Amino acid sequence: MSSPRVHSRRIFLFCILLLTAAAAAAEPVRLIPESFADIAAKISPAVVNISALRLPQQVSQQYYDPQARQFYENFFGPQVYQPSVSMGSGVIVDRRGYILTNNHVVAHASEIAVKLQDGKEYAAQVVGTDPKSDLAVLKIAGRSSWPAAEMGDSDKVRVGDWVIAVGSPFGLEQTVTSGIISAKGRTIGQGPYDDFLQTDASINPGNSGGPLVDMAGKVIGINTVIQTTSGGSLGIGFAVPINMAAKIYDDLVKTGVVHRGWLGVVIQGLTKNLAQYFRLAEAKGVLISGVVEKGPAAQAGVRPGDVILKINGREVDNPNALQRTVAQLPAGKYAKLTLWRSGKRITARIRLGDQAAVEAGTVKSLPSAPPPAAASAGPEFPDLGLQTENLTPEKARQLGTRDTAGVLVSAVKTGSPADGAGLQAGDIIRELNRRRIHNQEEYQQTLRSLKPDADLLLLIERNGYVIYVAMKVPS
C-alpha cells in the first residue's frame, strides 16, 4: 500500500502531465517541415514557363516582310539583326486563364508562348501591364477551365515564415526552392511603390514572375528581382506582395489600366531641422511643399506646410510609405488625413483623384504658379553662404518656369549653412518663413529682420518641383 507522500507525488506528476498536454494542444510546436512535396504538388500545375519573342524594333517590319527586307538590304547591306527570346515564369490565378507575371518578362514582346506543367504550350495575349510595379497580366485560351493558384494574404506573413519559390531559373522549368521571409517592406529603388518581401529562397534569372508560396500553398508574392554580383542567387531575392499585386491584377483585368489614388500634392521627407521648425517632436510624417490647384487636397483645404501624420488612421513616416498607402486606395473614394498644422492636429476628409488620369495628361499634376512680379535689383546677403540675384524673365525661361517672383541662387559657398542645408546653384527661393518673396529687395529685408540663431524656412523650386529647406540664421 502506498504511503500518503507517494500518493501525493503521483497526483502532482499527473497534474503536471495534464497541464503539459493542454499547453501542447493550445500551442502546437512548429518544427522544420519534413517535406515541401505536398505544397509543391498543389502549386505546380498553376505555374507556367513564359517565352517572349522580341524582334529588333527598328527593323521588325523588314525582318518579317521578305520584299521589304530585300529592298532595305540593297541600300544598307545584309543585316544581322536577330530576334531575342526572354524567358520567365508566371502563375495562373484565375480558372479563366489569367496569368500574373512580371512586366519585364513580356515587355515589347511580339509573340508570347506559355508552357504548363504537362508540357503543353499555348499562345498568350497581354491583357495589361504596369511598369511601375513591374507586373503584367496575360490571358491564355484553349480550355474551359485552367488550374489556378489561390492568393494568400501578404500582410499576415511574418519575418521567419517558411516559403517556397517555383519557376524556371535558367530555363529549368518547374524548379522548386525553399527558404524563409527575410524581411518585409523593403525599398530597393525599383520604383515609387517599392514594398518588397525579401526571401532567401533561391531565385535566379528565369524565376521572374513566378510565385512565392506560403505553407498553405497560397501565393503571397510574385518573384521579381534578385540582388547579385555574379548573375546568380546570393540568397537575397525580392517579391511583390500579393496584396499589392491583387489590386493591380483586378484593375488590369477590368479596365486594362491601373487606377491608383491621387492626393494632388508635392511631398518631401522631414529632416530634423524641418521637424524642429514645424514644432514636431520627431521627424516622422510627410511634409506638403505644394498643392495642385483645384486638386483633391486643395478642395479639402490642405495647404503647403501641412504635415501628413496618418491616412485612414495608418501612420505614414516617410514619402514612400504615403505613396504606397495612397496607391492602394481606390480613386474616387474618400480618405481621412490626420494633419499637423501650426502646432495642432487637424483632420481633413479628401476625395481621392485618379493617378491614371494624371499620367494620361487629362489632369494637371503640378502646383500652379502665382502671377509674375516685377524684378528689382538689390545687394547680396552673404551670411547664409548664398549669392542670389533677381529672377529675370530670360533666366526663368531657361529654368523652365514663367514665374519671375523670387530670387535665383547663383552660387553656394562650401561649408556654409546653405551648403549644409542642401541648397544648390540654380535653386529659386520662393518663400522665407512662409512669406512670399518677389525680388531681391524683399529677400534682403526679410533676412535682416531675423535674429541670430533664429529658425529659417525656405521654400525653393528645383527642376520644376518645390521643397522646403530649414536652417539656422548664423550668429
Secondary structure as GFF3:
##gff-version 3
##sequence-region A 1 475
A	DSSP	alpha_helix	4	26	.	.	.	ID=ss1
A	DSSP	alpha_helix	37	43	.	.	.	ID=ss2
A	DSSP	three_ten_helix	44	46	.	.	.	ID=ss3
A	DSSP	beta_strand	47	54	.	.	.	ID=ss4
A	DSSP	three_ten_helix	57	59	.	.	.	ID=ss5
A	DSSP	alpha_helix	60	64	.	.	.	ID=ss6
A	DSSP	alpha_helix	66	76	.	.	.	ID=ss7
A	DSSP	beta_strand	84	94	.	.	.	ID=ss8
A	DSSP	beta_strand	98	102	.	.	.	ID=ss9
A	DSSP	alpha_helix	103	106	.	.	.	ID=ss10
A	DSSP	beta_strand	111	115	.	.	.	ID=ss11
A	DSSP	beta_strand	121	130	.	.	.	ID=ss12
A	DSSP	beta_strand	135	140	.	.	.	ID=ss13
A	DSSP	three_ten_helix	154	156	.	.	.	ID=ss14
A	DSSP	beta_strand	162	167	.	.	.	ID=ss15
A	DSSP	three_ten_helix	169	171	.	.	.	ID=ss16
A	DSSP	beta_strand	175	186	.	.	.	ID=ss17
A	DSSP	beta_strand	196	199	.	.	.	ID=ss18
A	DSSP	beta_strand	211	213	.	.	.	ID=ss19
A	DSSP	beta_strand	219	226	.	.	.	ID=ss20
A	DSSP	beta_strand	237	241	.	.	.	ID=ss21
A	DSSP	alpha_helix	242	255	.	.	.	ID=ss22
A	DSSP	beta_strand	261	262	.	.	.	ID=ss23
A	DSSP	beta_strand	265	269	.	.	.	ID=ss24
A	DSSP	alpha_helix	272	277	.	.	.	ID=ss25
A	DSSP	beta_strand	286	291	.	.	.	ID=ss26
A	DSSP	alpha_helix	296	299	.	.	.	ID=ss27
A	DSSP	beta_strand	307	311	.	.	.	ID=ss28
A	DSSP	beta_strand	314	315	.	.	.	ID=ss29
A	DSSP	alpha_helix	319	328	.	.	.	ID=ss30
A	DSSP	beta_strand	334	341	.	.	.	ID=ss31
A	DSSP	beta_strand	344	351	.	.	.	ID=ss32
A	DSSP	beta_strand	353	354	.	.	.	ID=ss33
A	DSSP	alpha_helix	355	359	.	.	.	ID=ss34
A	DSSP	three_ten_helix	382	384	.	.	.	ID=ss35
A	DSSP	beta_strand	386	390	.	.	.	ID=ss36
A	DSSP	alpha_helix	393	398	.	.	.	ID=ss37
A	DSSP	beta_strand	407	412	.	.	.	ID=ss38
A	DSSP	alpha_helix	417	420	.	.	.	ID=ss39
A	DSSP	beta_strand	428	432	.	.	.	ID=ss40
A	DSSP	beta_strand	435	436	.	.	.	ID=ss41
A	DSSP	alpha_helix	440	448	.	.	.	ID=ss42
A	DSSP	beta_strand	455	462	.	.	.	ID=ss43
A	DSSP	beta_strand	465	472	.	.	.	ID=ss44
###
